[in-house]
Amino acid sequence: MKLRTLGLALVGALAFASVTAPARAEVMDMAAVTCNDLISGSADDAGIIIIWMHGYFSGKTDDTKIDMKALEKDAERIGKYCGEHKNVTVLTAIKDVANQ
């Protein structure tokens, strides 16, 4: 999946996830989600993971805003990083991307 397409899919998934996603009984340990899980899963699942991560890190800094363009750019950067580092966790990927 192209990075631009992944970024757009993530933003689209954010907008429609709560409306279109069926209820799931799955429980995910977000600390264990790898880059491979992110890029090999569905666009909807990737969107949910990225949005959860955004909220997680925003909560740590008391940031209550969401900048959709910045989120799309970050999703593209994370997608590129994850394509090159499939075995690291998404949490690690986000931290590494933030420090670049």
Phi and psi in degrees as GROMACS dihedral restraints (atoms count N, CA, C in turn):
[ dihedral_restraints ]
;  ai    aj    ak    al  type     phi  dphi    fc
    3     4     5     6     1   -63.7    20    10
    4     5     6     7     1   149.7    20    10
    6     7     8     9     1   -62.9    20    10
    7     8     9    10     1   -40.6    20    10
    9    10    11    12     1   -62.1    20    10
   10    11    12    13     1   -43.8    20    10
   12    13    14    15     1   -63.5    20    10
   13    14    15    16     1   -41.3    20    10
   15    16    17    18     1   -61.2    20    10
   16    17    18    19     1   -45.3    20    10
   18    19    20    21     1   -60.6    20    10
   19    20    21    22     1   -45.1    20    10
   21    22    23    24     1   -65.9    20    10
   22    23    24    25     1   -38.9    20    10
   24    25    26    27     1   -64.0    20    10
   25    26    27    28     1   -38.6    20    10
   27    28    29    30     1   -64.7    20    10
   28    29    30    31     1   -43.2    20    10
   30    31    32    33     1   -66.6    20    10
   31    32    33    34     1   -41.5    20    10
   33    34    35    36     1   -62.8    20    10
   34    35    36    37     1   -40.3    20    10
   36    37    38    39     1   -63.8    20    10
   37    38    39    40     1   -36.8    20    10
   39    40    41    42     1   -59.1    20    10
   40    41    42    43     1   -46.0    20    10
   42    43    44    45     1   -67.2    20    10
   43    44    45    46     1   -32.6    20    10
   45    46    47    48     1  -116.1    20    10
   46    47    48    49     1    -2.1    20    10
   48    49    50    51     1   -58.5    20    10
   49    50    51    52     1   -45.0    20    10
   51    52    53    54     1   -72.4    20    10
   52    53    54    55     1   -22.2    20    10
   54    55    56    57     1   -88.6    20    10
   55    56    57    58     1   -40.7    20    10
   57    58    59    60     1  -101.7    20    10
   58    59    60    61     1   -20.4    20    10
   60    61    62    63     1   -77.0    20    10
   61    62    63    64     1   131.0    20    10
   63    64    65    66     1   -70.4    20    10
   64    65    66    67     1   156.7    20    10
   66    67    68    69     1   -63.6    20    10
   67    68    69    70     1   139.7    20    10
   69    70    71    72     1  -123.1    20    10
   70    71    72    73     1   148.6    20    10
   72    73    74    75     1   -98.1    20    10
   73    74    75    76     1     2.0    20    10
   75    76    77    78     1   -70.6    20    10
   76    77    78    79     1   148.0    20    10
   78    79    80    81     1  -122.8    20    10
   79    80    81    82     1   126.4    20    10
   81    82    83    84     1  -111.9    20    10
   82    83    84    85     1   132.9    20    10
   84    85    86    87     1   -85.9    20    10
   85    86    87    88     1   102.0    20    10
   87    88    89    90     1   -62.6    20    10
   88    89    90    91     1   -24.3    20    10
   90    91    92    93     1   -71.6    20    10
   91    92    93    94     1   -15.9    20    10
   93    94    95    96     1  -103.3    20    10
   94    95    96    97     1    -5.2    20    10
   96    97    98    99     1   -70.3    20    10
   97    98    99   100     1   123.4    20    10
   99   100   101   102     1   -94.7    20    10
  100   101   102   103     1   165.4    20    10
  102   103   104   105     1   -59.4    20    10
  103   104   105   106     1   -37.0    20    10
  105   106   107   108     1   -62.3    20    10
  106   107   108   109     1   -40.5    20    10
  108   109   110   111     1   -60.0    20    10
  109   110   111   112     1   -42.7    20    10
  111   112   113   114     1   -64.2    20    10
  112   113   114   115     1   -49.0    20    10
  114   115   116   117     1   -82.9    20    10
  115   116   117   118     1   -17.7    20    10
  117   118   119   120     1   -96.8    20    10
  118   119   120   121     1    -9.0    20    10
  120   121   122   123     1   -84.9    20    10
  121   122   123   124     1  -175.1    20    10
  123   124   125   126     1   -73.9    20    10
  124   125   126   127     1   159.4    20    10
  126   127   128   129     1   -61.9    20    10
  127   128   129   130     1   -36.7    20    10
  129   130   131   132     1   -62.9    20    10
  130   131   132   133     1   -46.7    20    10
  132   133   134   135     1   -63.6    20    10
  133   134   135   136     1   -41.6    20    10
  135   136   137   138     1   -61.5    20    10
  136   137   138   139     1   -41.8    20    10
  138   139   140   141     1   -61.7    20    10
  139   140   141   142     1   -43.2    20    10
  141   142   143   144     1   -64.1    20    10
  142   143   144   145     1   -42.3    20    10
  144   145   146   147     1   -62.9    20    10
  145   146   147   148     1   -47.0    20    10
  147   148   149   150     1   -64.0    20    10
  148   149   150   151     1   -42.0    20    10
  150   151   152   153     1   -65.1    20    10
  151   152   153   154     1   -40.8    20    10
  153   154   155   156     1   -60.8    20    10
  154   155   156   157     1   -45.3    20    10
  156   157   158   159     1   -62.6    20    10
  157   158   159   160     1   -40.8    20    10
  159   160   161   162     1   -59.6    20    10
  160   161   162   163     1   -46.6    20    10
  162   163   164   165     1   -63.8    20    10
  163   164   165   166     1   -38.7    20    10
  165   166   167   168     1   -59.7    20    10
  166   167   168   169     1   -50.9    20    10
  168   169   170   171     1   -72.8    20    10
  169   170   171   172     1   -32.3    20    10
  171   172   173   174     1   -65.1    20    10
  172   173   174   175     1   -38.7    20    10
  174   175   176   177     1   -63.0    20    10
  175   176   177   178     1   -35.6    20    10
  177   178   179   180     1   -65.8    20    10
  178   179   180   181     1   -26.5    20    10
  180   181   182   183     1  -110.4    20    10
  181   182   183   184     1     8.6    20    10
  183   184   185   186     1    56.2    20    10
  184   185   186   187     1    33.0    20    10
  186   187   188   189     1   -91.3    20    10
  187   188   189   190     1   116.5    20    10
  189   190   191   192     1   -99.3    20    10
  190   191   192   193     1     3.7    20    10
  192   193   194   195     1   -96.5    20    10
  193   194   195   196     1   155.2    20    10
  195   196   197   198     1  -129.3    20    10
  196   197   198   199     1   121.1    20    10
  198   199   200   201     1  -103.4    20    10
  199   200   201   202     1   106.2    20    10
  201   202   203   204     1   -61.2    20    10
  202   203   204   205     1   -39.4    20    10
  204   205   206   207     1   -66.6    20    10
  205   206   207   208     1   -42.1    20    10
  207   208   209   210     1   -65.8    20    10
  208   209   210   211     1   -38.4    20    10
  210   211   212   213     1   -62.5    20    10
  211   212   213   214     1   -42.1    20    10
  213   214   215   216     1   -63.0    20    10
  214   215   216   217     1   -44.5    20    10
  216   217   218   219     1   -61.6    20    10
  217   218   219   220     1   -44.5    20    10
  219   220   221   222     1   -62.9    20    10
  220   221   222   223     1   -40.6    20    10
  222   223   224   225     1   -61.9    20    10
  223   224   225   226     1   -40.7    20    10
  225   226   227   228     1   -64.1    20    10
  226   227   228   229     1   -43.6    20    10
  228   229   230   231     1   -64.2    20    10
  229   230   231   232     1   -42.0    20    10
  231   232   233   234     1   -66.6    20    10
  232   233   234   235     1   -40.5    20    10
  234   235   236   237     1   -60.3    20    10
  235   236   237   238     1   -43.6    20    10
  237   238   239   240     1   -64.1    20    10
  238   239   240   241     1   -47.1    20    10
  240   241   242   243     1   -59.6    20    10
  241   242   243   244     1   -45.6    20    10
  243   244   245   246     1   -65.7    20    10
  244   245   246   247     1   -32.9    20    10
  246   247   248   249     1   -62.8    20    10
  247   248   249   250     1   -27.8    20    10
  249   250   251   252     1   -96.8    20    10
  250   251   252   253     1   -14.4    20    10
  252   253   254   255     1  -137.1    20    10
  253   254   255   256     1    65.8    20    10
  255   256   257   258     1   -65.3    20    10
  256   257   258   259     1   -23.3    20    10
  258   259   260   261     1   -92.9    20    10
  259   260   261   262     1    -6.1    20    10
  261   262   263   264     1   -83.9    20    10
  262   263   264   265     1   159.5    20    10
  264   265   266   267     1   -75.8    20    10
  265   266   267   268     1   157.2    20    10
  267   268   269   270     1   -65.1    20    10
  268   269   270   271     1   -34.7    20    10
  270   271   272   273     1   -59.2    20    10
  271   272   273   274     1   -44.8    20    10
  273   274   275   276     1   -63.4    20    10
  274   275   276   277     1   -43.0    20    10
  276   277   278   279     1   -58.2    20    10
  277   278   279   280     1   -45.6    20    10
  279   280   281   282     1   -64.3    20    10
  280   281   282   283     1   -43.1    20    10
  282   283   284   285     1   -62.4    20    10
  283   284   285   286     1   -44.1    20    10
  285   286   287   288     1   -65.1    20    10
  286   287   288   289     1   -42.6    20    10
  288   289   290   291     1   -63.9    20    10
  289   290   291   292     1   -39.5    20    10
  291   292   293   294     1   -64.6    20    10
  292   293   294   295     1   -28.8    20    10
  294   295   296   297     1   -88.8    20    10
  295   296   297   298     1     0.9    20    10
